[in-house]
Amino acid sequence: MLARVAALRRIGLICGPGSRREVWTGSRQSDNDNVKPLEGVKILDLTRVLAGPFATMNLGDLGAEVIKVERPAGDDTRTWGPPFVGKESTYFLSVNRNKKSIAVNIKDPKGVKIIKELAAVCDVFVENYIPGKLSAMGLGYEDIDKIAPHIVYCSITGWRSSSSWSGYD
């Protein structure tokens, strides 16, 4: 019996007196167990409503640093409710967890400059505007590619990008 206990201690299944106590999870514990796969990745999030915020929420859950850009008055979904937590909608809080929010007026040239400066130090740019909207503001793929050729530019849309028909695909 003592030999069996000693063997279990050697492989880390049980801890002896004076050793650190751990919860057995089915595998050996290591310092890498708390590392998230996207740790160190920076995401610039220019999304609204559901598909974009949900996508970047998942990236944040996987460890990415997500910088959510809101209009100066704040994201519209902050007021969608009930239900609310304080004055903010639970919808907004649920799809924007793990994010840092900033307010930038992207209709102003100063705001466009701020977004470009952020893009230059980020790894991923995610947006879900109507096709052509950000290009008209100087923040389309070509514009961002000039100052941040390393960036992954992700555009999420339910709108056709090359048709005169306006509606969801």
Rosetta blueprint (number, residue, H / E / L):
1 M L
2 L H
3 A H
4 R H
5 V H
6 A H
7 A H
8 L H
9 R H
10 R H
11 I L
12 G L
13 L L
14 I L
15 C L
16 G L
17 P L
18 G L
19 S L
20 R L
21 R L
22 E L
23 V L
24 W L
25 T L
26 G L
27 S L
28 R L
29 Q L
30 S L
31 D H
32 N H
33 D H
34 N H
35 V L
36 K L
37 P L
38 L L
39 E L
40 G L
41 V L
42 K E
43 I E
44 L E
45 D E
46 L E
47 T L
48 R L
49 V L
50 L L
51 A H
52 G H
53 P H
54 F H
55 A H
56 T H
57 M H
58 N H
59 L H
60 G H
61 D H
62 L L
63 G L
64 A L
65 E E
66 V E
67 I E
68 K E
69 V E
70 E E
71 R L
72 P L
73 A L
74 G L
75 D L
76 D H
77 T H
78 R H
79 T H
80 W L
81 G L
82 P L
83 P L
84 F E
85 V E
86 G L
87 K L
88 E E
89 S E
90 T H
91 Y H
92 F H
93 L H
94 S H
95 V H
96 N L
97 R L
98 N L
99 K E
100 K E
101 S E
102 I E
103 A E
104 V L
105 N L
106 I L
107 K L
108 D L
109 P H
110 K H
111 G H
112 V H
113 K H
114 I H
115 I H
116 K H
117 E H
118 L H
119 A H
120 A H
121 V H
122 C L
123 D L
124 V E
125 F E
126 V E
127 E E
128 N L
129 Y L
130 I L
131 P L
132 G L
133 K H
134 L H
135 S H
136 A H
137 M H
138 G L
139 L L
140 G L
141 Y H
142 E H
143 D H
144 I H
145 D H
146 K H
147 I H
148 A L
149 P L
150 H L
151 I L
152 V E
153 Y E
154 C E
155 S E
156 I L
157 T L
158 G L
159 W E
160 R L
161 S L
162 S L
163 S L
164 S L
165 W L
166 S L
167 G L
168 Y E
169 D L
